[in-house]
């Protein structure tokens, strides 16, 4: 194919794809041009198949794959010249394509396909280089997936946390302790209102597994999120119906009074195996894979009505039903493994909460602590207890069930919940902010005061710790190691002194609602002396370390060549400015995926080295975490959603 023909074919491909504005990205492998469209319905595959030089068009994995032979790289270059965003292109694949060689190593290194045929001329590729490239690509994909999966857990967990506040307030006001202390609250109307609040709050606990199932495809998918959520709900019901069918066929459906002993329960009105949130996670992951695979499927004309996104719920129902048939055979083994983790944690005695807090802090910089939290809060790994005649698994589930039923609160459950984080979040991290402030230059204290007050307030009130932790994580790693150990000790000490305060956040709101308002049995007052000790330890350790090793904390930055500290941005003038942040990220052309969790922007970029870290930090970023060459997290703090929306609007031309 001559160069001028490549240009002509590229223009025809672009026209069939719906124009440059409809092309999200293009990339080349050995023989195919891989195009991702913003709106698949605008791509004319019939016209594309008629283009001279295009052998066929394959729709797979959300891509339109134009099979064009060895000129794929040249065509991609032409599309780039026409204004399309080109991924994974450098001189290596272009040269390889021009020579008629395999593009194996280059393609794999850029996240593309493995070679479709062996190279010729020199006896093949370097297998060691190819293997390393494949591993790097697989590691990038796995790391990115785990981060995204942890982020999706925040949808149901945040809902559960809000519902937990309703349960906490409702159960507190209707408790005998509060009524005895404040007789006016014993009024029948008042009690009815707060009993209703308690009942509504139980929603999160009752339907948590299906919320996980729906949240995963909603959070992971880039397109058609609503379709994924609906398909997950249908798949979850289908899976439990299949389990019910198998149990009935085997004659294993337990009587109502024996269901809990048999590990069965009513799930959305269906008698099924009690799998908790793990069942929802399985359905969510399967449905997300089906969504990515089939959302653009093209069926024969006779069945075209069921094509595209309509096919996804159908595939989810069938696939998850088949999984439901297998589950009764494999679940006992899976359940044994999860229970084994729980026994190991519980068997560690007082060190169980310590290890939990330690590893939670270690995983937090990578954004994967949500997976550990979910495992302990919602599965057998966090313990199992019988509450009001029902077998409940997971530390948080047990706590909410006991709270809702008015039963005594289990210290074995709350050992892994809010109480253990309170000395750290309410006392220790504000002490860190104070230490940083006192160590700052006097002429710089005013400029960092707002940042430190905001970080401390967020930690005290809501239990969000990242804004403070990322102030020192990357410039004083030994301090973070110290912090991780102290976080584990905090959980251990609070359990040893007999405190029993549950919920998820560990801030002052939890302390009031689930501690003070639940009465003296929680021993809420012990949080204060332990917290004071933690405040003192953190303040003096951080202050000594910062001064002794001259750590460049905020307010202690080195001066520029002119002898002046670089001008800092302020709110309304640079801080959280989407335009400045987008520019510092390398512009729209450098971003292939943008999302956020509670405190961070999570990005996939073409080139992480194009990111301007100093400007991002001046614009309000607390830290920039480069996990590899393409996966980046920018820690913003409480304003992350506003920043993400602003950047997204600029990228979309709004």
KEFIMAR-820044 format. One line per 4 residues: number of its first residue (from 1); for each residue x, y, z of C-alpha. Coordinates in Angstrom, 3 decimals. Layout:
BEGIN
NUM) X/Y/Z  ...
//
This chain:
BEGIN
1) 0.000/0.000/0.000  1.576/3.299/-1.075  1.792/6.263/1.262  -0.786/8.298/-0.706
5) -3.158/5.318/-0.585  -2.707/5.102/3.194  -3.812/8.727/3.470  -6.884/8.118/1.301
9) -7.840/4.960/3.199  -7.372/6.778/6.518  -9.841/9.445/5.409  -12.392/6.779/4.407
13) -11.917/4.959/7.738  -12.440/8.226/9.587  -15.638/8.937/7.645  -16.998/5.437/8.368
17) -16.122/5.908/12.052  -18.363/8.988/12.304  -15.669/11.638/12.008  -12.745/12.622/14.191
21) -15.044/13.898/16.954  -16.439/10.358/17.367  -13.015/8.705/17.670  -11.899/8.234/21.272
25) -8.560/6.637/20.325  -6.774/4.478/17.741  -3.834/2.148/18.013  -2.125/-0.413/15.806
29) -1.034/-4.001/16.339  0.642/-6.203/13.729  -2.232/-6.382/11.245  -5.131/-4.405/12.732
33) -6.156/-0.850/13.327  -7.995/-0.778/16.680  -10.464/2.081/17.044  -12.515/3.033/20.127
37) -15.582/5.148/19.295  -17.349/7.544/21.622  -20.709/6.481/20.164  -20.684/3.033/18.589
41) -23.998/3.683/16.837  -22.329/6.304/14.608  -19.831/3.807/13.170  -20.923/2.477/9.759
45) -19.396/-1.020/9.688  -20.949/-1.786/6.289  -19.223/1.231/4.753  -16.001/0.288/6.538
49) -16.084/-3.228/5.096  -16.396/-1.743/1.585  -13.215/0.337/1.911  -10.517/-0.875/-0.476
53) -7.602/-2.105/1.635  -9.784/-3.067/4.607  -10.170/-6.848/4.620  -12.861/-6.908/7.302
57) -14.066/-5.100/10.436  -14.378/-6.990/13.728  -16.314/-5.607/16.686  -14.862/-6.980/19.930
61) -14.036/-5.785/23.465  -15.575/-2.378/22.791  -13.279/-1.860/19.789  -13.728/-1.680/16.029
65) -10.815/-3.684/14.634  -9.981/-2.884/10.999  -7.951/-5.768/9.548  -5.586/-4.020/7.114
69) -2.439/-6.180/7.129  1.095/-4.923/7.607  0.162/-1.264/6.965  -1.743/-0.904/10.252
73) 0.982/1.282/11.763  1.139/3.579/8.723  -2.644/3.976/8.705  -2.613/4.800/12.414
77) 0.006/7.474/11.762  -2.216/8.990/9.060  -5.212/9.009/11.427  -3.074/10.782/13.984
81) -2.252/13.424/11.392  -5.995/13.855/10.820  -6.527/14.708/14.497  -7.226/11.349/16.147
85) -5.713/10.407/19.514  -3.129/7.665/18.912  -2.244/5.232/21.720  0.855/3.099/21.986
89) 2.591/4.536/18.942  6.322/5.184/18.768  8.991/4.676/16.131  9.441/1.000/16.990
93) 6.115/-0.323/15.686  6.236/1.966/12.648  9.683/0.744/11.685  8.691/-2.855/12.417
97) 5.634/-2.535/10.219  7.655/-0.956/7.394  10.068/-3.862/7.516  7.190/-6.371/7.497
101) 8.322/-7.689/10.879  6.272/-8.618/13.940  5.470/-5.796/16.313  5.399/-8.145/19.300
105) 7.626/-6.480/21.852  6.564/-2.932/21.025  2.891/-3.798/20.934  2.916/-5.761/24.170
109) 4.964/-3.109/25.926  2.340/-0.560/25.000  -0.548/-2.653/26.240  -1.383/-3.988/22.762
113) -1.688/-7.489/21.377  0.845/-10.216/21.344  2.251/-11.024/17.871  -0.121/-12.727/15.499
117) 2.699/-14.429/13.620  6.411/-14.991/14.074  8.867/-12.464/12.736  11.168/-13.443/9.944
121) 14.658/-12.631/8.951  16.587/-12.929/12.209  15.186/-16.105/13.644  12.403/-14.599/15.789
125) 11.966/-12.220/18.678  13.932/-11.980/21.866  11.806/-14.213/24.132  13.206/-12.694/27.322
129) 12.329/-9.151/26.244  8.892/-10.286/25.117  8.297/-12.052/28.436  9.285/-8.995/30.448
133) 7.061/-6.785/28.300  4.107/-9.106/28.802  4.653/-9.184/32.559  4.830/-5.407/32.712
137) 1.613/-5.087/30.775  -0.129/-7.713/32.910  1.080/-6.033/36.109  -0.230/-2.663/34.927
141) -3.627/-4.110/34.076  -3.849/-6.055/37.348  -2.836/-3.072/39.465  -5.272/-0.796/37.670
145) -8.070/-3.340/38.041  -7.540/-3.796/41.786  -7.581/-0.044/42.343  -10.774/0.328/40.348
149) -12.378/-2.615/42.144  -11.579/-1.108/45.532  -13.103/2.165/44.386  -16.385/0.485/43.376
153) -16.772/-0.835/46.934  -17.209/2.762/48.079  -20.676/2.981/46.480  -22.379/0.444/48.770
157) -20.103/1.199/51.735  -20.901/4.929/51.670  -24.618/4.110/51.484  -24.253/1.651/54.339
161) -22.378/4.245/56.387  -25.191/6.773/55.942  -27.798/4.148/56.815  -25.681/3.236/59.834
165) -26.058/6.779/61.138  -29.847/6.363/60.959  -29.617/3.058/62.828  -27.268/4.610/65.395
169) -29.489/7.606/66.103  -32.691/5.532/66.044  -31.377/2.817/68.344  -29.870/5.397/70.720
173) -33.078/7.399/71.182  -35.175/4.245/71.638  -32.753/2.649/74.115  -33.782/2.307/77.778
177) -30.662/4.237/78.855  -31.626/7.379/76.891  -35.302/7.175/77.885  -34.322/6.844/81.538
181) -31.906/9.783/81.280  -34.305/11.985/79.259  -37.903/10.944/80.091  -39.366/13.385/77.551
185) -37.941/11.232/74.763  -40.164/8.368/75.912  -43.121/10.081/74.235  -44.956/7.634/71.976
189) -44.693/9.837/68.878  -40.987/10.460/69.419  -40.345/6.744/69.859  -42.353/5.922/66.712
193) -40.318/8.408/64.650  -36.963/7.051/65.790  -38.091/3.428/65.538  -39.034/4.171/61.932
197) -35.573/5.688/61.408  -34.002/2.536/62.829  -36.071/0.360/60.476  -35.222/2.387/57.355
201) -31.538/2.360/58.284  -31.616/-1.438/58.213  -31.999/-1.228/54.411  -28.247/-1.074/53.871
205) -27.626/-4.202/55.909  -30.438/-6.240/54.312  -29.646/-5.541/50.654  -25.881/-5.073/50.792
209) -24.959/-8.070/48.546  -27.120/-6.926/45.620  -25.775/-3.389/46.090  -22.239/-4.767/45.658
213) -23.352/-6.682/42.552  -24.756/-3.534/40.944  -21.943/-1.229/42.086  -19.114/-3.181/40.442
217) -20.186/-2.871/36.767  -21.470/0.641/37.495  -18.066/1.673/38.837  -15.787/-0.303/36.512
221) -17.440/0.218/33.138  -16.543/3.215/31.013  -19.825/3.204/29.078  -23.402/2.080/29.646
225) -23.049/2.040/33.429  -26.813/1.847/33.966  -27.069/-1.174/31.692  -24.374/-2.895/33.755
229) -26.232/-2.195/37.013  -29.533/-3.528/35.667  -27.822/-6.592/34.204  -26.122/-7.256/37.556
233) -29.432/-7.114/39.416  -30.979/-9.547/36.933  -27.921/-11.802/37.162  -27.983/-11.780/40.966
237) -31.629/-12.882/41.033  -30.925/-15.490/38.336  -27.972/-16.926/40.269  -30.013/-17.332/43.450
241) -32.920/-18.897/41.543  -30.477/-21.417/40.069  -29.053/-22.179/43.516  -32.588/-22.673/44.828
245) -33.346/-25.036/41.936  -30.245/-27.167/42.583  -30.887/-27.339/46.338  -34.501/-28.347/45.677
249) -33.467/-30.940/43.092  -31.019/-32.423/45.607  -33.607/-32.297/48.385  -31.272/-30.017/50.342
253) -33.627/-27.085/50.955  -33.701/-26.697/54.721  -36.817/-26.109/56.783  -37.360/-22.536/57.965
257) -36.181/-23.302/61.491  -33.036/-25.053/60.214  -31.966/-22.663/57.439  -29.254/-20.877/59.423
261) -27.700/-24.129/60.583  -27.621/-25.286/56.947  -25.968/-22.053/55.776  -29.077/-20.948/53.896
265) -31.186/-17.789/54.013  -33.886/-15.883/52.163  -32.299/-13.683/49.499  -34.779/-11.291/47.863
269) -37.505/-13.784/48.756  -35.553/-16.766/47.379  -34.220/-19.506/49.656  -30.557/-19.757/48.723
273) -27.065/-20.303/50.093  -25.958/-17.496/52.416  -22.924/-16.070/50.575  -23.131/-12.493/51.836
277) -21.407/-9.815/49.780  -19.107/-12.366/48.127  -22.031/-13.593/46.035  -22.701/-10.021/44.953
281) -19.037/-9.456/44.110  -18.954/-12.589/41.921  -22.057/-11.469/40.004  -20.683/-7.927/39.665
285) -17.361/-9.079/38.212  -19.001/-11.507/35.796  -21.535/-8.912/34.655  -18.831/-6.299/34.112
289) -16.922/-8.737/31.890  -20.104/-9.491/29.926  -20.846/-5.771/29.534  -17.389/-5.062/28.128
293) -17.621/-8.050/25.798  -21.152/-7.726/24.430  -22.341/-4.106/24.708  -21.530/-3.527/21.014
297) -22.440/-6.979/19.714  -24.079/-7.067/16.271  -26.543/-9.952/15.777  -28.039/-11.211/12.514
301) -30.959/-9.153/11.208  -33.568/-11.626/12.468  -32.289/-11.140/16.040  -31.023/-7.550/15.773
305) -33.579/-6.338/18.349  -31.609/-8.233/21.005  -28.237/-6.841/19.908  -26.044/-4.206/21.545
309) -26.816/-3.256/25.128  -30.052/-5.318/25.156  -27.940/-8.445/24.915  -26.048/-7.722/28.151
313) -28.859/-8.479/30.685  -29.729/-11.621/28.693  -26.126/-12.809/28.838  -25.956/-11.923/32.535
317) -29.087/-13.932/33.392  -27.876/-17.029/31.517  -24.244/-16.871/32.658  -25.005/-16.212/36.314
321) -27.646/-18.939/36.294  -24.965/-21.383/35.142  -22.700/-20.125/37.925  -25.582/-20.672/40.359
325) -25.763/-24.319/39.311  -22.085/-24.786/40.229  -22.083/-22.808/43.493  -23.697/-25.482/45.727
329) -20.781/-27.769/44.820  -17.906/-25.295/45.309  -19.224/-22.995/48.031  -18.318/-25.274/50.970
333) -14.648/-25.115/49.914  -14.725/-21.330/49.382  -16.514/-20.806/52.678  -13.919/-22.934/54.443
337) -11.112/-20.753/53.042  -12.750/-17.471/54.093  -13.573/-18.872/57.511  -9.926/-19.913/57.800
341) -8.867/-16.287/57.350  -11.337/-15.296/60.040  -10.050/-17.968/62.413  -6.465/-16.793/61.782
345) -7.390/-13.180/62.602  -9.419/-14.123/65.653  -6.794/-16.641/66.686  -4.213/-13.864/66.778
349) -6.022/-12.536/69.853  -5.144/-8.945/70.691  -2.737/-8.895/67.723  -5.605/-9.449/65.268
353) -6.756/-5.800/65.375  -3.093/-4.690/65.326  -2.357/-6.595/62.109  -5.587/-5.341/60.567
357) -4.717/-1.700/61.297  -1.118/-2.157/60.152  -1.977/-3.688/56.777  -4.807/-1.202/56.244
361) -2.265/1.627/56.542  0.238/-0.171/54.305  -2.330/-0.692/51.524  -3.750/2.836/51.713
365) -1.088/4.572/49.543  -1.945/2.153/46.726  -5.688/2.703/47.104  -6.321/-1.003/47.761
369) -7.193/-0.869/51.462  -10.894/-0.921/50.571  -10.550/-4.588/49.616  -9.168/-5.484/53.058
373) -11.852/-3.385/54.742  -14.617/-5.145/52.795  -13.183/-8.581/53.575  -13.241/-7.994/57.349
377) -16.435/-5.935/57.488  -18.666/-8.115/55.323  -17.379/-11.718/55.243  -16.557/-14.516/57.669
381) -13.036/-13.079/57.908  -14.490/-10.495/60.303  -16.159/-13.124/62.493  -19.550/-14.834/62.737
385) -22.231/-14.414/65.409  -25.850/-15.361/66.025  -27.962/-12.222/66.458  -31.692/-12.383/67.154
389) -31.756/-15.972/65.893  -29.862/-15.222/62.663  -26.283/-16.139/61.788  -24.443/-12.975/60.745
393) -20.945/-12.768/59.220  -18.627/-9.768/58.999  -17.654/-7.337/61.769  -19.761/-4.435/60.499
397) -22.738/-6.654/59.679  -22.652/-8.092/63.205  -22.473/-4.627/64.757  -25.431/-3.281/62.768
401) -27.498/-6.410/63.424  -26.886/-6.118/67.177  -27.641/-2.403/67.118  -30.863/-2.929/65.193
405) -31.996/-5.741/67.478  -31.128/-3.880/70.679  -28.718/-6.670/71.619  -25.436/-6.213/73.557
409) -22.626/-5.020/71.278  -19.843/-7.569/70.669  -16.360/-6.246/71.388  -14.962/-8.891/69.048
413) -16.783/-7.109/66.200  -16.099/-3.490/67.153  -12.398/-4.338/67.594  -12.115/-3.879/63.805
417) -14.406/-0.862/63.489  -14.494/2.860/64.335  -13.173/2.695/67.897  -9.685/1.641/66.845
421) -9.261/4.528/64.424  -10.480/7.289/66.745  -7.186/7.995/68.575  -5.507/8.298/65.174
425) -8.126/10.293/63.280  -9.403/12.588/66.045  -6.115/13.189/67.889  -2.962/11.924/66.149
429) -3.377/13.332/62.648  -4.329/16.818/63.904  -1.124/16.585/66.002  0.789/15.939/62.760
433) -0.727/19.083/61.241  0.254/21.082/64.332  3.814/19.719/64.186  4.114/20.684/60.511
437) 2.792/24.167/61.300  5.221/24.783/64.173  8.137/23.525/62.058  7.289/25.810/59.124
441) 9.092/29.087/58.527  7.280/31.927/60.273  6.828/33.840/57.025  5.234/30.735/55.424
445) 2.876/29.688/58.208  0.008/31.859/57.024  0.106/30.332/53.526  -0.134/26.728/54.812
449) -2.530/27.340/57.704  -5.640/26.822/55.577  -4.322/23.550/54.150  -3.481/22.153/57.595
453) -6.733/23.259/59.242  -8.711/21.689/56.400  -6.773/18.404/56.611  -7.160/18.223/60.404
457) -10.876/19.086/60.315  -11.648/16.441/57.678  -9.821/13.823/59.754  -11.555/14.800/63.032
461) -15.090/15.078/61.665  -15.304/12.420/58.946  -12.338/10.124/59.532  -10.804/10.797/56.090
465) -7.085/10.552/56.724  -5.420/10.863/53.309  -5.180/14.686/53.218  -2.887/14.548/56.260
469) -1.107/11.264/55.515  -0.047/12.340/52.037  1.616/15.436/53.435  4.454/13.254/54.716
473) 4.186/9.861/52.993  6.464/10.563/50.034  8.972/12.867/51.673  9.358/11.070/55.020
477) 8.695/7.361/54.538  10.007/6.427/58.033  7.284/8.640/59.504  4.664/6.731/57.535
481) 6.085/3.433/58.774  5.821/4.807/62.313  2.251/5.907/61.555  1.315/2.457/60.198
485) 2.594/0.736/63.358  0.830/3.246/65.603  -2.399/2.744/63.636  -2.247/-0.972/64.406
489) -1.458/-0.285/68.063  -4.424/2.087/68.242  -6.840/-0.701/67.299  -5.166/-3.098/69.705
493) -5.182/-0.677/72.672  -8.823/0.350/72.207  -9.810/-3.309/72.214  -7.724/-4.045/75.321
497) -9.270/-1.223/77.372  -12.772/-2.513/76.573  -14.214/0.174/74.288  -17.088/-1.001/72.035
501) -17.885/1.671/69.426  -18.746/0.542/65.904  -19.466/1.954/62.432  -17.057/2.782/59.588
505) -15.477/6.229/59.838  -13.691/6.726/63.153  -14.403/10.445/63.362  -16.087/12.514/66.021
509) -19.541/11.882/64.509  -19.142/8.149/65.129  -17.851/8.857/68.637  -20.969/10.874/69.504
513) -23.617/8.698/67.824  -22.199/5.220/68.406  -20.345/5.993/71.614  -21.865/8.667/73.828
517) -25.460/8.215/72.660  -25.359/4.425/73.123  -24.691/4.759/76.843  -21.904/3.911/79.311
521) -21.566/0.307/78.107  -19.503/1.578/75.153  -16.887/3.121/77.507  -16.750/6.092/75.135
525) -14.826/8.272/77.616  -11.716/6.084/77.295  -11.181/7.461/73.793  -10.098/10.770/75.359
529) -7.108/9.651/77.508  -5.868/7.255/74.830  -6.270/10.020/72.243  -4.309/12.509/74.346
533) -1.426/10.044/74.611  -1.523/9.514/70.843  -1.584/13.285/70.250  1.517/13.801/72.383
537) 3.454/10.896/70.834  2.696/11.972/67.278  3.408/15.661/67.897  6.815/15.177/69.492
541) 7.937/12.375/67.156  6.972/14.309/64.010  8.355/17.607/65.269  11.672/15.995/66.223
545) 12.002/14.077/62.946  11.129/17.062/60.744  13.632/19.339/62.469  16.391/16.748/62.988
549) 16.415/15.596/59.355  15.318/18.955/57.882  12.348/17.414/56.058  10.868/19.759/53.395
553) 7.333/19.668/54.742  4.836/22.360/53.622  6.222/25.696/54.766  9.821/24.418/54.733
557) 10.309/24.145/50.947  13.638/25.139/49.477  13.928/28.550/47.851  14.334/29.062/44.117
561) 17.338/30.497/42.320  16.293/34.055/43.144  16.217/33.272/46.832  12.446/33.456/47.162
565) 9.989/30.743/47.934  7.962/30.054/44.786  4.616/31.826/44.762  1.842/29.594/46.075
569) -1.646/29.554/44.633  -4.616/30.534/46.789  -8.304/29.617/46.713  -9.913/31.347/43.769
573) -6.487/31.975/42.260  -5.048/28.634/41.253  -6.037/26.263/44.059  -8.265/23.492/42.644
577) -8.380/25.309/39.288  -9.415/22.651/36.718  -7.602/24.372/33.841  -4.307/24.499/35.729
581) -4.706/20.899/36.925  -5.583/19.632/33.435  -2.551/21.389/31.994  -0.321/19.924/34.701
585) -1.645/16.453/33.851  -0.315/16.843/30.330  -3.544/18.107/28.775  -6.559/16.236/27.435
589) -4.430/14.353/24.942  -2.445/12.680/27.716  -5.477/11.357/29.621  -7.079/8.081/28.521
593) -9.226/7.536/31.633  -10.323/9.833/34.466  -12.169/8.844/37.625  -12.106/9.538/41.335
597) -12.657/7.936/44.738  -13.187/9.699/48.073  -9.973/11.751/48.008  -8.104/10.980/44.764
601) -8.210/11.478/41.043  -7.469/8.094/39.459  -6.057/8.379/35.968  -4.742/6.285/33.145
605) -2.387/8.375/31.048  -0.300/7.855/27.938  2.874/9.194/29.515  3.233/9.690/33.273
609) 6.471/11.623/32.756  4.457/14.427/31.103  2.794/15.237/34.444  3.966/18.444/36.146
613) 4.036/17.471/39.842  5.173/20.850/41.257  2.293/22.671/39.535  -0.219/20.044/40.678
617) 0.918/20.490/44.272  0.741/24.272/43.991  -2.797/23.837/42.656  -3.901/21.910/45.745
621) -2.759/18.324/45.183  -1.417/16.755/48.348  0.553/14.101/46.487  1.020/12.469/43.090
625) 1.293/8.666/43.127  2.784/7.186/39.951  2.062/3.473/40.158  3.683/2.852/36.765
629) 4.131/4.599/33.408  0.379/4.801/32.808  -1.491/4.627/36.155  -1.445/7.757/38.296
633) -3.320/8.919/41.385  -3.524/12.584/42.348  -4.488/13.055/45.998  -6.765/16.107/46.213
637) -8.745/15.597/49.405  -12.340/16.562/50.107  -12.645/18.699/46.935  -11.795/15.827/44.578
641) -15.285/15.499/43.065  -15.399/19.210/42.189  -11.943/19.033/40.617  -12.797/15.898/38.645
645) -16.011/17.429/37.296  -14.176/20.606/36.284  -11.402/18.722/34.491  -13.948/16.457/32.800
649) -15.945/19.456/31.564  -12.819/21.001/30.059  -11.909/17.720/28.353  -15.409/17.545/26.860
653) -15.264/21.137/25.659  -17.862/22.444/28.120
//
